[in-house]
Amino acid sequence: MSEQISFASEAYIHAKSLWSGKRYSAMAARRRKIDGTSIPYAKGRDPKSLAAVLETMTKDMGWGEQLSQTTLIVEWPNLVGKDIAEHTEVVGITGKKLEIQCDSTAWATQLRRMRHQIVTKLLEQYPEAGVEDILFRGPHTPSWRHGPRSVPGRGPRDTYG
C-alpha cells in the first residue's frame, strides 16, 4: 500500500511539473516524503476550505487563464446584456481576440461601434482572461461554389440588381 501511495505522489509531482513548466526532480520528491511521523497541531496542518484548495491548485497548474476565459464565454449575456446576447453567440477565443457571431450585418456593425465600451468592461471584469480585442462577424454569405468542378471567378453578378 505504501508503494502505491509513493508512486501516486511521485506521479502527481511529475504531472504538476509538466503542467507548470517546472522541472521534476526525483531527489527533491524523495526529500519531500514524510518519514511517517507527524505532529498534531503543527504549522500547516489546519484544514483548508475547498475554495482555497482549488484556487491553489489552479494557480499551481496554470489554469487561471483558461478558467477565466471559460467564465467569460459562459457569462457573455451578463457582460453585454440580455438584448445583445439574444443576437450574438460566442464562437471562441483565438489568440487574444474574442470572436462573436452576430445574427445580422446590422448587429455586427452596431457592435463594432460599441467595441471600445465592451472591451473596457471586459477588461475590468475579466482581467485574467487575456482577451484584448473583440472580433464581431456578420452572418455567413451564400457561396456560389458547389461541387468539385466550380469555375473560378466572382460568380453571377446580375442576381442582386
trRosetta pair geometry for C-beta under 8 A, 3 or more apart (Angstrom, degrees):
i j d omega theta_ij theta_ji phi_ij phi_ji
1 4 5.8 -54 -156 33 36 111
1 5 6.6 33 150 -17 67 104
2 5 5.6 -51 -147 37 38 112
2 6 6.2 35 155 -16 68 105
3 6 5.9 -55 -145 40 31 106
3 7 6.1 32 154 -20 65 108
4 7 5.6 -53 -143 38 30 111
4 8 6.1 32 155 -20 65 106
5 8 5.6 -53 -145 37 30 111
5 9 6.2 32 154 -20 64 105
6 9 5.6 -51 -145 36 33 113
6 10 6.3 31 155 -16 65 105
6 33 7.0 9 -122 -114 104 127
7 10 5.9 -56 -147 40 29 108
7 11 6.2 32 153 -21 65 107
8 11 5.6 -53 -145 36 30 112
8 12 6.3 33 154 -20 64 105
9 12 5.7 -54 -150 35 30 112
9 13 6.4 28 153 -16 65 105
9 29 7.4 148 126 -171 98 108
9 33 7.6 113 109 -99 155 85
10 13 5.6 -53 -145 38 34 110
10 14 6.2 35 154 -20 66 106
10 26 7.5 22 -142 -125 120 78
10 29 5.5 77 -113 169 82 152
11 14 5.7 -54 -147 38 30 112
11 15 6.3 29 154 -17 65 106
12 15 5.8 -55 -145 38 30 108
12 16 6.1 32 154 -21 64 108
13 16 5.6 -53 -145 37 30 115
13 17 6.4 32 154 -21 63 104
13 24 6.4 122 131 -135 90 103
13 29 5.1 156 88 -107 166 116
13 32 7.8 147 -95 56 147 149
14 17 5.7 -54 -150 33 30 111
14 18 6.7 31 151 -19 63 103
14 24 5.0 37 -117 -124 63 157
15 18 5.7 -52 -151 33 34 111
15 19 6.4 24 156 -11 67 108
16 19 6.1 -60 -145 42 30 104
16 20 5.8 10 164 -3 67 117
16 22 8.0 -18 128 54 81 105
16 60 6.4 -22 -155 148 110 115
16 61 6.9 -91 -132 -91 71 75
17 20 6.2 -63 -131 49 25 98
17 21 7.8 -111 176 59 53 10
17 22 5.3 -95 -138 81 75 73
17 23 6.2 -4 -166 152 125 13
17 24 3.8 -179 51 -63 169 88
18 21 8.0 26 175 -68 22 34
18 24 7.6 -9 -42 -36 69 122
19 61 4.8 -17 131 -152 140 75
19 62 6.0 -169 153 32 87 108
20 60 6.0 -52 -82 169 130 63
20 61 6.4 -96 -65 -121 84 27
20 62 5.7 158 -111 -23 55 111
21 62 7.4 63 -4 -45 102 153
24 29 7.4 12 -174 -41 86 121
25 28 3.8 69 83 10 114 110
25 29 6.6 178 93 -12 59 82
26 29 5.5 -53 -149 36 35 114
26 30 6.4 36 152 -20 67 103
27 30 5.7 -53 -149 35 32 110
27 31 6.4 33 152 -20 64 105
28 31 5.6 -52 -148 35 34 113
28 32 6.5 34 153 -22 64 106
29 32 5.8 -57 -151 33 32 112
29 33 7.3 51 148 -40 60 90
30 33 5.7 -32 -162 0 40 117
34 37 7.4 -139 168 52 95 50
34 38 6.7 20 175 -75 142 91
38 42 7.3 -132 178 14 73 134
38 45 7.8 122 176 -103 112 133
39 42 4.1 85 86 -52 103 124
39 45 7.9 -136 86 -38 68 150
40 45 7.1 -171 -153 137 40 164
41 45 6.5 -136 -112 69 9 136
42 45 5.1 87 61 -14 71 127
48 52 4.6 -110 176 82 107 127
48 53 5.4 126 106 -54 121 90
49 52 4.7 95 59 5 82 101
49 53 7.1 -150 95 -4 44 86
50 53 5.6 -55 -148 38 35 111
50 54 6.1 32 155 -16 68 107
51 54 5.9 -56 -144 40 28 108
51 55 6.2 31 155 -21 64 108
52 55 5.7 -53 -144 36 30 113
52 56 6.4 30 156 -17 63 106
53 56 5.9 -56 -150 37 29 110
53 57 6.2 28 153 -18 64 109
54 57 5.6 -55 -143 39 32 112
54 58 6.2 30 159 -18 67 105
55 58 6.1 -54 -144 37 28 106
55 59 6.4 27 155 -17 62 109
56 59 5.8 -59 -150 38 29 111
56 60 6.1 26 155 -17 66 110
57 60 5.7 -56 -142 39 30 109
57 61 6.0 15 163 -7 67 114
57 63 7.9 0 124 28 75 126
58 61 6.1 -61 -136 48 27 102
58 63 4.4 -91 -149 66 79 104
58 64 5.6 110 146 -69 104 66
58 67 6.1 -25 -150 -5 138 151
59 62 7.8 29 177 -69 26 34
59 64 6.3 40 -96 -53 54 117
62 65 7.7 -15 168 17 72 98
63 66 5.3 -64 -162 49 67 110
63 67 5.4 63 142 -23 92 108
64 67 6.1 -63 -146 40 24 106
64 68 6.1 21 160 -17 64 112
64 128 5.4 -85 154 178 104 133
65 68 5.7 -58 -145 39 29 110
65 69 6.3 30 155 -20 65 106
65 128 6.1 -137 -97 158 54 82
65 129 6.7 105 -157 -146 67 25
65 130 5.1 20 -147 -13 117 127
66 69 5.7 -53 -147 36 31 111
66 70 6.4 31 154 -18 64 105
67 70 5.7 -52 -147 37 33 112
67 71 6.3 36 153 -20 64 105
68 71 5.6 -50 -147 36 32 114
68 72 6.4 39 150 -23 63 103
68 126 5.6 142 175 -164 101 95
68 128 4.0 -171 -68 94 166 99
68 129 4.2 -137 127 -76 106 65
68 130 7.6 113 84 2 125 80
69 72 5.5 -50 -150 32 33 116
69 73 6.6 33 153 -19 65 103
69 93 5.4 -89 -159 11 127 160
69 126 8.0 110 -87 173 38 133
69 129 4.8 121 -79 -148 61 89
69 130 7.0 -36 -66 42 108 95
69 131 7.1 126 -111 -41 89 107
70 73 5.7 -52 -149 34 34 110
70 74 6.3 28 155 -14 66 108
71 74 5.8 -57 -145 41 31 108
71 75 5.8 2 164 6 67 117
71 126 6.9 179 91 -116 105 118
71 129 7.7 -124 61 -84 92 109
72 75 6.3 -71 -135 54 21 92
72 76 6.9 58 155 -68 59 74
72 79 7.3 28 -156 -45 72 149
72 93 7.9 66 81 -62 131 134
72 98 7.3 -102 137 -107 133 135
72 122 7.1 55 -142 -151 123 99
72 126 4.7 58 -84 -130 110 170
72 129 4.9 43 -33 -108 144 150
72 131 6.8 166 169 -3 172 143
73 76 6.1 -13 -162 -36 31 110
73 90 4.9 -169 -141 112 83 158
73 92 7.8 0 -105 -117 135 41
73 93 7.5 -110 -64 -28 113 106
75 78 4.5 -41 -175 38 88 118
75 79 6.0 96 126 -30 85 95
76 79 5.6 -56 -148 32 34 114
76 80 6.4 -6 170 11 70 108
76 85 6.1 139 118 -117 89 105
76 88 7.5 -123 154 103 129 113
76 90 5.1 -159 -61 -40 158 125
77 80 6.9 -74 -137 53 26 83
77 81 7.3 -67 -176 105 59 13
77 82 6.2 39 -173 -98 104 50
77 85 3.5 48 -111 -117 80 167
79 118 7.4 75 145 -156 108 87
79 121 6.4 140 -170 123 88 118
79 122 6.4 42 -164 -90 138 77
79 125 6.6 -162 -113 63 98 154
80 84 4.2 -90 142 83 117 135
80 85 5.7 147 74 -55 105 81
80 88 7.2 1 81 45 160 143
80 118 6.3 6 -99 -124 99 114
81 84 5.2 78 67 19 90 101
81 85 6.6 -161 91 -10 41 97
82 85 5.7 -63 -142 40 26 112
82 86 6.5 34 159 -30 63 102
83 86 6.1 -53 -159 22 27 112
83 87 7.5 -1 154 4 58 107
84 87 6.3 -76 -160 47 37 97
84 88 5.9 1 157 5 76 122
84 107 8.0 145 -142 -160 71 109
84 111 7.1 116 -150 -95 118 113
85 88 6.1 -74 -129 53 30 93
87 102 6.2 18 143 -157 90 77
87 103 4.4 -89 -159 8 79 121
87 104 7.3 -47 -166 17 118 86
87 107 4.7 -143 145 -125 133 156
88 100 5.1 -10 -168 -178 119 113
88 101 6.9 144 -160 76 62 48
88 102 5.4 -29 -102 -101 78 64
88 103 7.3 -97 -67 -16 40 81
88 107 6.9 -160 -65 153 85 131
88 111 7.1 94 -81 -80 134 161
88 136 7.9 -65 -122 -132 121 96
89 100 7.1 146 71 -161 38 64
89 101 4.8 -21 63 62 94 100
90 98 7.0 -50 -139 -177 100 99
90 99 7.4 105 -166 81 58 60
90 100 6.0 -40 -103 -105 51 71
90 101 7.9 176 -98 18 3 80
91 99 4.1 -53 60 106 115 108
91 100 6.7 -168 3 -97 90 15
91 101 5.1 96 -55 -26 107 102
91 137 7.4 18 -19 28 145 130
92 99 5.6 7 58 46 61 113
93 96 8.0 -10 -179 -138 99 15
93 97 7.0 166 -156 84 61 43
93 98 5.5 -28 -103 -101 83 60
93 99 7.1 -173 -91 10 28 82
93 129 7.8 -134 -115 171 158 103
93 131 6.3 -94 -133 -90 122 107
94 97 5.5 -17 68 64 79 96
94 99 6.1 39 7 -28 104 121
96 130 5.9 -104 -119 149 85 81
96 131 6.0 151 -176 -133 63 35
96 132 4.3 12 153 20 122 102
96 133 6.5 72 115 22 88 86
97 131 7.1 88 -126 -149 11 83
97 132 7.4 -50 -75 60 54 72
97 133 4.9 -29 -108 79 82 94
97 134 6.8 143 -163 -109 74 18
97 135 5.1 38 171 -15 125 110
98 122 7.4 -127 0 -152 153 160
98 131 4.9 27 -39 -150 105 137
98 133 7.4 -168 23 97 74 45
98 134 4.8 -26 66 -112 99 75
98 135 7.1 179 83 23 46 71
99 134 7.9 164 -84 -163 22 59
99 135 5.0 -19 -109 67 67 107
99 137 6.7 15 -172 -9 90 117
100 111 7.1 -96 97 138 143 154
100 134 6.2 12 -3 -177 118 104
100 135 6.9 170 24 84 72 52
100 136 5.1 -23 72 -109 108 64
100 137 6.8 174 86 21 52 75
101 137 5.3 -29 -109 70 57 106
101 139 7.9 74 -178 -96 91 48
102 105 7.7 123 96 -89 124 18
102 107 4.2 -173 -175 98 124 110
102 108 4.0 -169 41 -65 149 80
102 111 6.4 -169 -85 18 136 139
102 136 5.8 33 -30 -176 122 96
102 137 6.5 -178 14 82 83 47
102 138 5.7 -37 64 -110 108 43
102 139 7.1 -90 89 -43 70 65
103 107 5.5 61 49 19 82 151
103 139 6.8 2 169 -62 29 107
104 107 4.9 100 57 6 78 98
104 108 7.1 -141 99 -3 44 87
104 138 6.9 -20 150 -151 28 91
104 139 6.3 -13 -108 -17 33 115
105 108 5.5 -54 -148 38 36 113
105 109 6.2 37 153 -21 68 105
105 138 4.2 23 -99 -139 65 140
105 139 6.8 -79 -46 22 71 87
106 109 5.8 -54 -146 36 29 110
106 110 6.3 26 156 -16 64 108
107 110 5.8 -56 -144 40 30 109
107 111 6.1 24 159 -14 66 110
107 138 7.8 141 64 -116 79 74
108 111 6.0 -60 -145 41 27 106
108 112 6.4 34 154 -26 63 104
108 136 4.7 162 -150 141 75 108
108 137 6.3 -69 -122 121 133 15
108 138 4.0 -100 2 -75 158 77
109 112 5.7 -51 -150 29 30 114
109 113 6.9 29 151 -17 61 103
109 138 7.8 23 -34 -77 75 116
110 113 5.8 -56 -159 33 35 112
110 114 6.6 18 149 -6 67 110
111 114 5.4 -61 -143 48 40 104
111 115 6.8 77 149 -65 64 73
111 118 7.3 13 -166 -19 87 152
111 134 8.0 -90 152 123 107 131
111 136 4.6 156 95 -109 118 157
112 115 5.5 -9 -159 -34 37 116
112 136 5.2 -131 -65 48 78 132
114 117 5.1 -54 -173 43 76 114
114 118 5.7 73 130 -23 91 105
115 118 5.8 -64 -145 41 31 107
115 119 5.9 28 161 -19 70 110
115 133 7.9 14 178 -161 121 72
115 134 5.6 -161 -143 61 95 109
115 136 7.1 -126 -83 -13 107 118
116 119 6.0 -56 -143 38 26 108
116 120 6.3 29 157 -21 62 108
117 120 5.8 -55 -149 35 28 112
117 121 6.5 25 155 -15 63 108
118 121 5.8 -57 -149 39 31 110
118 122 6.1 35 151 -23 66 109
118 134 6.1 -25 101 6 124 158
119 122 5.4 -53 -144 37 32 116
119 123 6.2 31 157 -19 66 105
119 132 7.5 33 -159 171 119 37
119 133 6.5 -13 -112 -119 135 38
119 134 5.8 -145 -74 -5 93 105
120 123 6.0 -55 -147 36 27 108
120 124 6.6 26 153 -18 62 107
121 124 5.8 -57 -150 35 32 111
121 125 6.2 10 160 -3 67 112
122 125 6.3 -68 -141 46 25 96
122 126 5.7 -39 -177 44 67 105
122 129 7.5 -74 169 53 97 142
122 131 6.1 -63 149 90 132 122
122 134 7.4 139 -9 -53 160 118
123 126 7.3 -71 -108 65 17 64
123 127 6.1 52 -176 -97 59 70
123 131 7.8 -135 -79 83 70 80
123 132 7.8 47 -86 -118 113 50
124 127 7.3 -6 -142 -55 11 93
126 129 4.1 23 149 -14 112 125
126 131 7.0 24 104 33 119 113
131 134 7.5 45 167 -71 118 73
143 146 7.5 135 110 -56 95 71
144 150 7.7 137 117 -156 72 128
144 155 3.6 113 39 -120 166 132
144 156 6.7 178 -131 16 146 80
145 150 4.2 65 -146 -175 80 172
145 155 7.9 -98 -46 -81 67 112
146 150 6.4 127 47 -82 38 117
147 150 5.9 140 70 -50 76 85
154 157 6.3 28 110 -64 115 110
156 159 5.0 82 111 -31 109 110
157 160 7.6 -60 -171 33 49 91
